Amino acid sequence: MDRIKRLSYEILDQNRSKFGENFTDNKKLLNDIAIIRSKGLKNEIAGYITKFIKKENYEEENKQSKKDLSNEDDTLIEEAIESETKPTQESEEDVIEVGVESTDLTETNESTDEKTQ
């Protein structure tokens, strides 16, 4: 296993950008880059490189998603703090005037109809 890791790291140091998450593509690329006579060893190296690249990409995605979540949490906290510190403004619907009588529109319409007759 040490030999596979060592060889894989040596190959990745020189050609990291060429390798991807597909095993068969990595195996073909490995044929072009290095001369490995043993089919089993070549498959193990290509498999380790594939596993390594997938793990690296997975960790990067997790790191990015955690960063995004922490940014969202920060904005939610900031919004909560802002809403607590701002005085609440009353809208026209919320204002209740004391001492003002409300008249029903139907009563006003009936009284105007009676006056016109």
C-alpha positions as CSV (number, residue, x, y, z in Angstrom):
1,M,0.0,0.0,0.0
2,D,2.9,2.4,0.7
3,R,4.3,1.8,-2.7
4,I,0.9,2.5,-4.3
5,K,0.5,5.8,-2.3
6,R,4.0,6.9,-3.0
7,L,3.7,6.3,-6.8
8,S,0.3,7.9,-6.9
9,Y,1.5,11.0,-5.1
10,E,4.5,11.3,-7.4
11,I,2.2,11.1,-10.5
12,L,-0.3,13.5,-9.0
13,D,2.5,16.0,-8.2
14,Q,3.4,16.3,-11.8
15,N,-0.1,15.8,-13.5
16,R,-2.8,16.6,-11.0
17,S,-4.9,18.7,-13.3
18,K,-5.2,15.9,-15.9
19,F,-6.9,13.4,-13.5
20,G,-10.6,13.3,-12.7
21,E,-13.2,11.2,-10.9
22,N,-13.5,8.6,-13.6
23,F,-11.4,5.4,-13.0
24,T,-11.3,4.3,-16.7
25,D,-10.2,7.8,-17.9
26,N,-7.5,7.9,-15.1
27,K,-6.3,4.4,-16.1
28,K,-5.9,5.4,-19.8
29,L,-4.2,8.7,-18.7
30,L,-1.8,6.7,-16.5
31,N,-0.8,4.5,-19.6
32,D,0.2,7.7,-21.4
33,I,2.1,9.3,-18.4
34,A,3.9,6.3,-16.9
35,I,5.2,2.9,-17.9
36,I,3.7,0.4,-15.6
37,R,4.0,-3.2,-16.8
38,S,1.8,-4.8,-14.1
39,K,-1.9,-4.6,-14.9
40,G,-2.8,-5.1,-11.3
41,L,-0.4,-2.3,-10.1
42,K,-1.7,0.0,-12.7
43,N,-5.3,-0.6,-11.7
44,E,-4.5,0.0,-8.0
45,I,-2.7,3.2,-8.7
46,A,-5.4,4.5,-11.0
47,G,-8.0,3.4,-8.3
48,Y,-6.1,5.2,-5.6
49,I,-5.8,8.4,-7.6
50,T,-9.5,8.3,-8.4
51,K,-10.3,7.8,-4.7
52,F,-8.0,10.6,-3.7
53,I,-9.5,13.1,-6.2
54,K,-13.1,12.2,-5.2
55,K,-12.2,12.6,-1.5
56,E,-10.5,15.9,-2.2
57,N,-13.5,17.2,-4.2
58,Y,-16.0,16.0,-1.5
59,E,-14.0,17.8,1.2
60,E,-13.9,21.0,-0.8
61,E,-17.7,20.8,-1.4
62,N,-18.3,20.3,2.3
63,K,-16.0,23.1,3.3
64,Q,-17.8,25.4,0.8
65,S,-21.3,24.4,2.0
66,K,-20.3,24.9,5.7
67,K,-19.0,28.3,4.7
68,D,-22.3,29.2,2.9
69,L,-24.3,28.0,5.9
70,S,-22.2,30.1,8.3
71,N,-22.7,33.1,6.1
72,E,-26.5,32.5,6.1
73,D,-26.5,32.1,9.9
74,D,-24.5,35.4,10.2
75,T,-27.0,37.2,8.0
76,L,-30.0,35.8,10.0
77,I,-28.4,36.9,13.3
78,E,-27.7,40.3,11.8
79,E,-31.3,40.7,10.7
80,A,-32.6,39.6,14.1
81,I,-30.4,42.1,15.8
82,E,-31.5,44.9,13.4
83,S,-35.1,44.0,13.9
84,E,-34.7,44.1,17.7
85,T,-32.9,47.4,17.7
86,K,-35.1,49.3,15.2
87,P,-38.2,50.9,16.7
88,T,-41.4,49.5,15.3
89,Q,-43.2,51.8,13.0
90,E,-47.0,51.7,13.1
91,S,-48.8,51.4,9.8
92,E,-52.0,53.2,9.1
93,E,-53.9,49.9,9.6
94,D,-52.5,49.4,13.1
95,V,-53.3,52.9,14.3
96,I,-56.6,53.0,16.3
97,E,-58.0,56.4,16.9
98,V,-59.8,56.8,20.2
99,G,-63.0,58.8,20.4
100,V,-63.8,58.7,16.7
101,E,-67.1,57.0,15.8
102,S,-67.3,54.9,12.7
103,T,-70.4,55.1,10.6
104,D,-71.7,52.3,8.5
105,L,-71.8,53.0,4.8
106,T,-75.1,51.3,4.4
107,E,-76.7,53.7,6.9
108,T,-75.2,56.7,5.1
109,N,-76.5,55.4,1.8
110,E,-80.0,54.9,3.2
111,S,-80.2,58.3,4.7
112,T,-79.1,60.0,1.5
113,D,-81.7,58.0,-0.4
114,E,-84.4,59.2,1.9
115,K,-83.4,62.8,1.6
116,T,-83.5,62.6,-2.2
117,Q,-87.0,61.2,-2.2
